[in-house]
Amino acid sequence: MASQNRDYYEVLGVARDASAEDVKKAFRKLAMQYHPDRNHGDAEAAEKFKEASEAYEVLADPEKRSVYDRYGHAGLMLTTEVMVTKIDDDDKKSKVTGAVA
């Protein structure tokens, strides 16, 4: 994780009750400011761009945002592990039955 558990709302500079549109605007502003194409060779800008992208990925998705609001970064890690396990289980089932999951 690029943010190393930094609060995603803090990363984007928005309030916890920010609308989806506010989250999008904040991300776009940071993306333009720190985009690697605009900051050639600036490792700090590249890191800030990655951090903003990661925060936006979570806060722009209502399901991920809900998990993050309830459980923080730990909830996202658990959700990811559960999803990977489910995909693996579905894949195993399809190999056994010949069905597509």
N, C-alpha and C positions, 0 to 999 in steps of 0.2 A: 504494500500500500504506500502510495506516495505521501499521504498526509500524516502517516505515523500517528494515527488516532486524534488528529486535530479536528475539532468540531466542524462539521461540514457547513453549518450555517455561518460560522465565523469565517471560514475560507471564502465563501461567496459574499460575505458582508450583508446578509439578510437576516431578518427576524425569523423566529421559529414559526410564526403564523403567516409568513410571506406566501403570497399567491404563486401559482405555477408560473404566471407571467413575470412576476418579480424575480423569481429564481432564474428564469430564462434570460432576462435582461442583465442581471448581475453576472451571469456566466459569460454572456456575449461580450460584455465590457472587459472582463478579465482575459477572456480568450484573445481578444484583439490586442490587448496591452502586452500579454506575455507569450503570444504565439511564436514558436521557434523560427518561423520564416521572417518575422519582424525583428528578431533578436539573435542573429547568427552568432553562435559560439558563446552565448550567455547561459551558462549552466543553471544559474539561479532562476532566470526567467523560464527556462525549460521545466524546472522543477515546479514552479508556481503554476505553469500551464497544466502540468499533469495533475497537480493537486486540485485545481479548479475543475478539471475534467472529471476526476473521480467524484468530487462533491456533487457536480451536476448530474452525473449518471445516477446517483442515489436519490437526490432530491427531486429530480424531474419525473421519476417513476413513482406513482402513488403507492404501490405495494411496498417497494423498497423504502420509501420515505416513512411509511407507517411503521415498519419494522425498526428502522433507525430511530424514530421518535420514541418508541417504546423501550428498546433494548440497547441502543447505541451501536457501536462498532461490533461488539460481541454478537449481537443479534444478526448482523449482516454476515458475519463469519459462519455462524451456525446455519443460517438459511442457505448459504452457498454449499456447505457440506451436505446438507439434506438434499439439495437439488442434484448434486453430483451423485450421491448414493441412489437417488430415485432413477436417474438416467441410467446408471450402471445396472440397476435391478430390471428396468424396462428392457434394456438391451439383452440381458441374460434371458428374460422371458421370451423375447422374440426369437432368440436362437433355439430355445427349447421347443417352442410351439411352431416356429416358422412364420409367426405373425409379425406384422410391423407394429411397433408400439405407438 
